[in-house]
Amino acid sequence: MKKSFSFSYELSLSEKEYIAIWHAAKSPKRWRTLISQGIIAIVIAALSFLSIYTIVFGIAVACFFLFLGLISFFPQLAYRNTYRKLRYLHQPFTYSVDNKGISIKGKYLETWATWDLFVTWQIVNNWLILNFESIPKAYFKIDQFKQAGIYEQVMFMVRKYGKEFE
C-alpha cells in the first residue's frame, strides 16, 4: 500500500440525491424505533384498560405513540429542509482527500481538516460520508475512489482515525 495518495473531484449534490442518501441511512433505525414505540404503546394501553379510571390515559398514550409513529414516516420533509439550509451544497464544490486530510472548496465554503479531527464515517448507497469535528460532512462516491485506485488507502485512514457510525 502506498503511503501517500491524493484525489480530488467536483461534486454537485442535488436535493434528490441528498434525500436519498439520508433516507437510506435512517431507514433501518426508523423501523426499529417504530416497533419499539408500538410495543410500549400496546403495553401501556393494555395496562391502562384494566381500570375504568385509566382508560382515558391509555387512549391518550396510544394516540401519542401513534402520532410519533406517523411522524417517523415523513423524514423527507426534514431532509429537504436541511438540504435547503446547507447553501454550500447547492453549488458545485471540490472535495480533495489525501494522506493528510480532506478539503472542501466551493462558492460558499473553503475549508480543510487533518485526519486527527476525523470523527465518524458511514457507507450509504455507495457513498462514503465522512464527519470531521470542524467542517461539514464530506460525501464521496466510492466508485470514484475505486476507479482512481485509492479506495484501500482512503479506507485505511478512515478506519485508523474514525469510528463507523451506526
N, C-alpha and C positions, 0 to 999 in steps of 0.2 A: 504494500500500500504506500502510495506517495505521501510524503509528509506535508507537502504544500499543494494547494489547489485554489482555483479561483473560477468563479462563474457569475455571469450577470445576465439578466433577461428583463425585458419590458413586459409589464402586465397591465391590462385594463380589466378590472374585475367588475362585471355587471351586477346589477341588483339581483337578477335571477340566479347567477352563479353564487353570490353571497348567501342568498336564502337557501339554496340547495345544499351548500356546504354545512351551514349551521343547523338546518333541519335534520340532515343525516347524522350530524354529531350528537344531537339531543334526542333522537327518536327512541333508542333503547331505554334511556333514563326516564323518558316521559311515560312509557308503558309501565315500568316498574313503580313509578310514583303513583300512577293512576290505580294500579292494582292494590297497592298498599293503602291508599286512601279509601278505596272501595271496601276493603276488609274492615278497616277501622270504623267506617260509617255503618256497616252492617252490624258489627258487634255493638256499637253504642246504641244504634236504633233498636236492636233486639232487646238489649238490657233495659232501655227506657220504656219499652212497651209492656214491661212486667207490671207496671202500676198505672192506673188511670191518671194519676197526677203528673207523670213524667212523659206522657205521650206527646205533648206539645214540644217538650225539649227534644225528644227523639226525632220528631218531624223536622225541627229546625236544624239539628245536626245533620240529618240525612240530606236536607236541601243544601246546606253549606258545602258538604263534600261533593255533592252532585255539581254544584257551581264550580268548585275547584277543578273537578274532572273535565268539565266542558271548556274551561279556560285553557287547559293544557293542550287542547286540540287546535288552538289557533295561534301557534307561536310565530307563524309567518308575519303577522302584523308587527310583532316586536322586532323580528329580524329586519323587516323592511324599514321600520323607524330607525333602528340602529344604523343601517346602511346609509340612510339619507343624512344622518348626523355626521357620519365619517366622511367629510368632504374630500379628503385626500384619496379615497377610493374611487371617486367619480372621474378622475383624470388618469391617463396612463402614467405609470411610475416605474422606476427601475429598481429591481432587487439585485443586490450583489452579495454573494456569500464566498468566504474564503476560510483559510485555517485560523484567521484571527477573529472573525466575527461576521456580522452582516451589516449592510447599509441599505437605506431606502431613500430614493431621490425622486421627487415629483414636483409638480407646480406648487403645492401647498405644504410640502414636507421634505426635509432633508435631514436625515439622522443616521447614526450608526451606533453599534454596541458590540463589545467584545463578548466572546463566549462565556466569560466569567459572569456576565449579567443574565445569562440564559436561565430560564426557569422551567418551562414545561413544553412538551410537544405532543402532537397527536396527528394521526393519519386518518383522513376522512375523504372517501370517494376520490382516491388518487391525488389528494392534496396533502402536503406536509405543512402543518400550521405550527409556527414557532412563536413562543411567547417569551419576550425578554422583559426585564424589570423596567427599563427606561424608555422603551419605544413601542409603537403599536405592533400588533400581531403581524407576522410575516407569512405570506401564502406562497408556497412553491408547488408547482406541478411536478410530481415525482417522475413522470415520463421524461421531462426535460433534464433532470439530473442523470437519469439512466442514459439518455442519448449523448450527454456530454461526458459520460464515463466517470462521474464523480459521486454517484449515489452512495457507494460504500463509505467514502471519505466523509461525506456530509452526515450520514447516519452514525458514524463513529463519533464525531464531535457532538452530535445531538444526544447520543446515549451517555457519553462521557460527562457532559455538563448539565444535562437536564433530566427531568423525570417525565415519564409518559403520563399524560393527562387521562384520567379515567372517568 
